[in-house]
Amino acid sequence: MENIAGIINESVVVDHDTDLGGIVNGNVTVNPGCLLRLGGIVGGDVILQPGARLHMTGILNGRVVHV
C-alpha cells in the first residue's frame, strides 16, 4: 500500500493500492485491480478503470467516472 500526502498540482495515476491523504489539484486515474482509499481532497475527477476500487471518506470536487 502506497501513501500519498502533501500537495500535488498535477494529475495522478494510481498503479497499485494507495492511501491518498493529501491534496491533488487534478484528476486521479485508478488502474485496473487497484484500490484507492481517498481521505484527502481531489480537485478533479476520480477515473476508475475496469476492476478498480474506491473507498472515499475525503472531499471530491469533481466526479467519479467509471470507464
PyMOL CGO cylinders between C-alpha atoms (Angstrom):
from pymol import cmd
from pymol.cgo import CYLINDER

trace = [
    CYLINDER, 0.00, 0.00, 0.00, 1.48, 3.33, -1.06, 0.3, 1, 1, 1, 1, 1, 1,
    CYLINDER, 1.48, 3.33, -1.06, 0.78, 6.51, 0.92, 0.3, 1, 1, 1, 1, 1, 1,
    CYLINDER, 0.78, 6.51, 0.92, 0.46, 9.89, -0.80, 0.3, 1, 1, 1, 1, 1, 1,
    CYLINDER, 0.46, 9.89, -0.80, 0.34, 13.07, 1.24, 0.3, 1, 1, 1, 1, 1, 1,
    CYLINDER, 0.34, 13.07, 1.24, 1.10, 16.71, 0.60, 0.3, 1, 1, 1, 1, 1, 1,
    CYLINDER, 1.10, 16.71, 0.60, 0.01, 18.96, -2.27, 0.3, 1, 1, 1, 1, 1, 1,
    CYLINDER, 0.01, 18.96, -2.27, 0.23, 17.70, -5.86, 0.3, 1, 1, 1, 1, 1, 1,
    CYLINDER, 0.23, 17.70, -5.86, -0.51, 20.19, -8.63, 0.3, 1, 1, 1, 1, 1, 1,
    CYLINDER, -0.51, 20.19, -8.63, -0.93, 17.70, -11.48, 0.3, 1, 1, 1, 1, 1, 1,
    CYLINDER, -0.93, 17.70, -11.48, -2.88, 14.57, -12.32, 0.3, 1, 1, 1, 1, 1, 1,
    CYLINDER, -2.88, 14.57, -12.32, -2.04, 11.28, -10.60, 0.3, 1, 1, 1, 1, 1, 1,
    CYLINDER, -2.04, 11.28, -10.60, -2.17, 7.72, -11.93, 0.3, 1, 1, 1, 1, 1, 1,
    CYLINDER, -2.17, 7.72, -11.93, -2.58, 5.01, -9.28, 0.3, 1, 1, 1, 1, 1, 1,
    CYLINDER, -2.58, 5.01, -9.28, -1.00, 1.74, -10.41, 0.3, 1, 1, 1, 1, 1, 1,
    CYLINDER, -1.00, 1.74, -10.41, -1.15, -0.13, -7.08, 0.3, 1, 1, 1, 1, 1, 1,
    CYLINDER, -1.15, -0.13, -7.08, -3.19, 0.08, -3.86, 0.3, 1, 1, 1, 1, 1, 1,
    CYLINDER, -3.19, 0.08, -3.86, -2.85, 3.62, -2.48, 0.3, 1, 1, 1, 1, 1, 1,
    CYLINDER, -2.85, 3.62, -2.48, -3.92, 5.74, 0.51, 0.3, 1, 1, 1, 1, 1, 1,
    CYLINDER, -3.92, 5.74, 0.51, -4.36, 9.35, -0.61, 0.3, 1, 1, 1, 1, 1, 1,
    CYLINDER, -4.36, 9.35, -0.61, -4.39, 11.80, 2.29, 0.3, 1, 1, 1, 1, 1, 1,
    CYLINDER, -4.39, 11.80, 2.29, -3.14, 14.97, 0.65, 0.3, 1, 1, 1, 1, 1, 1,
    CYLINDER, -3.14, 14.97, 0.65, -4.45, 17.41, -1.94, 0.3, 1, 1, 1, 1, 1, 1,
    CYLINDER, -4.45, 17.41, -1.94, -4.45, 16.66, -5.68, 0.3, 1, 1, 1, 1, 1, 1,
    CYLINDER, -4.45, 16.66, -5.68, -5.24, 19.60, -7.96, 0.3, 1, 1, 1, 1, 1, 1,
    CYLINDER, -5.24, 19.60, -7.96, -6.03, 17.42, -10.97, 0.3, 1, 1, 1, 1, 1, 1,
    CYLINDER, -6.03, 17.42, -10.97, -7.61, 14.11, -11.91, 0.3, 1, 1, 1, 1, 1, 1,
    CYLINDER, -7.61, 14.11, -11.91, -6.80, 10.78, -10.26, 0.3, 1, 1, 1, 1, 1, 1,
    CYLINDER, -6.80, 10.78, -10.26, -6.91, 7.71, -12.52, 0.3, 1, 1, 1, 1, 1, 1,
    CYLINDER, -6.91, 7.71, -12.52, -7.07, 4.32, -10.79, 0.3, 1, 1, 1, 1, 1, 1,
    CYLINDER, -7.07, 4.32, -10.79, -5.76, 1.46, -12.92, 0.3, 1, 1, 1, 1, 1, 1,
    CYLINDER, -5.76, 1.46, -12.92, -7.47, -1.96, -13.11, 0.3, 1, 1, 1, 1, 1, 1,
    CYLINDER, -7.47, -1.96, -13.11, -7.26, -4.09, -9.97, 0.3, 1, 1, 1, 1, 1, 1,
    CYLINDER, -7.26, -4.09, -9.97, -6.10, -1.20, -7.76, 0.3, 1, 1, 1, 1, 1, 1,
    CYLINDER, -6.10, -1.20, -7.76, -7.72, 0.24, -4.63, 0.3, 1, 1, 1, 1, 1, 1,
    CYLINDER, -7.72, 0.24, -4.63, -7.71, 3.97, -3.89, 0.3, 1, 1, 1, 1, 1, 1,
    CYLINDER, -7.71, 3.97, -3.89, -8.52, 4.92, -0.30, 0.3, 1, 1, 1, 1, 1, 1,
    CYLINDER, -8.52, 4.92, -0.30, -9.26, 8.63, -0.60, 0.3, 1, 1, 1, 1, 1, 1,
    CYLINDER, -9.26, 8.63, -0.60, -9.15, 10.56, 2.66, 0.3, 1, 1, 1, 1, 1, 1,
    CYLINDER, -9.15, 10.56, 2.66, -7.80, 13.79, 1.21, 0.3, 1, 1, 1, 1, 1, 1,
    CYLINDER, -7.80, 13.79, 1.21, -9.03, 16.30, -1.37, 0.3, 1, 1, 1, 1, 1, 1,
    CYLINDER, -9.03, 16.30, -1.37, -9.18, 15.83, -5.15, 0.3, 1, 1, 1, 1, 1, 1,
    CYLINDER, -9.18, 15.83, -5.15, -9.87, 18.94, -7.22, 0.3, 1, 1, 1, 1, 1, 1,
    CYLINDER, -9.87, 18.94, -7.22, -10.70, 17.00, -10.39, 0.3, 1, 1, 1, 1, 1, 1,
    CYLINDER, -10.70, 17.00, -10.39, -12.31, 13.67, -11.25, 0.3, 1, 1, 1, 1, 1, 1,
    CYLINDER, -12.31, 13.67, -11.25, -11.55, 10.19, -9.96, 0.3, 1, 1, 1, 1, 1, 1,
    CYLINDER, -11.55, 10.19, -9.96, -11.44, 7.95, -13.03, 0.3, 1, 1, 1, 1, 1, 1,
    CYLINDER, -11.44, 7.95, -13.03, -11.89, 4.25, -12.30, 0.3, 1, 1, 1, 1, 1, 1,
    CYLINDER, -11.89, 4.25, -12.30, -10.64, 1.82, -14.93, 0.3, 1, 1, 1, 1, 1, 1,
    CYLINDER, -10.64, 1.82, -14.93, -12.46, -1.56, -15.11, 0.3, 1, 1, 1, 1, 1, 1,
    CYLINDER, -12.46, -1.56, -15.11, -11.84, -3.53, -11.90, 0.3, 1, 1, 1, 1, 1, 1,
    CYLINDER, -11.84, -3.53, -11.90, -10.54, -0.51, -9.95, 0.3, 1, 1, 1, 1, 1, 1,
    CYLINDER, -10.54, -0.51, -9.95, -11.96, 0.16, -6.49, 0.3, 1, 1, 1, 1, 1, 1,
    CYLINDER, -11.96, 0.16, -6.49, -12.57, 3.34, -4.50, 0.3, 1, 1, 1, 1, 1, 1,
    CYLINDER, -12.57, 3.34, -4.50, -13.14, 3.87, -0.77, 0.3, 1, 1, 1, 1, 1, 1,
    CYLINDER, -13.14, 3.87, -0.77, -13.79, 7.57, -0.19, 0.3, 1, 1, 1, 1, 1, 1,
    CYLINDER, -13.79, 7.57, -0.19, -14.08, 9.49, 3.07, 0.3, 1, 1, 1, 1, 1, 1,
    CYLINDER, -14.08, 9.49, 3.07, -12.43, 12.66, 1.75, 0.3, 1, 1, 1, 1, 1, 1,
    CYLINDER, -12.43, 12.66, 1.75, -13.56, 15.52, -0.48, 0.3, 1, 1, 1, 1, 1, 1,
    CYLINDER, -13.56, 15.52, -0.48, -14.06, 15.24, -4.24, 0.3, 1, 1, 1, 1, 1, 1,
    CYLINDER, -14.06, 15.24, -4.24, -14.69, 18.42, -6.24, 0.3, 1, 1, 1, 1, 1, 1,
    CYLINDER, -14.69, 18.42, -6.24, -15.25, 16.51, -9.48, 0.3, 1, 1, 1, 1, 1, 1,
    CYLINDER, -15.25, 16.51, -9.48, -16.98, 13.29, -10.48, 0.3, 1, 1, 1, 1, 1, 1,
    CYLINDER, -16.98, 13.29, -10.48, -16.41, 9.57, -10.07, 0.3, 1, 1, 1, 1, 1, 1,
    CYLINDER, -16.41, 9.57, -10.07, -16.11, 8.29, -13.63, 0.3, 1, 1, 1, 1, 1, 1,
    CYLINDER, -16.11, 8.29, -13.63, -16.37, 4.57, -14.43, 0.3, 1, 1, 1, 1, 1, 1,
    CYLINDER, -16.37, 4.57, -14.43, -14.84, 3.74, -17.82, 0.3, 1, 1, 1, 1, 1, 1,
]
cmd.load_cgo(trace, "trace")
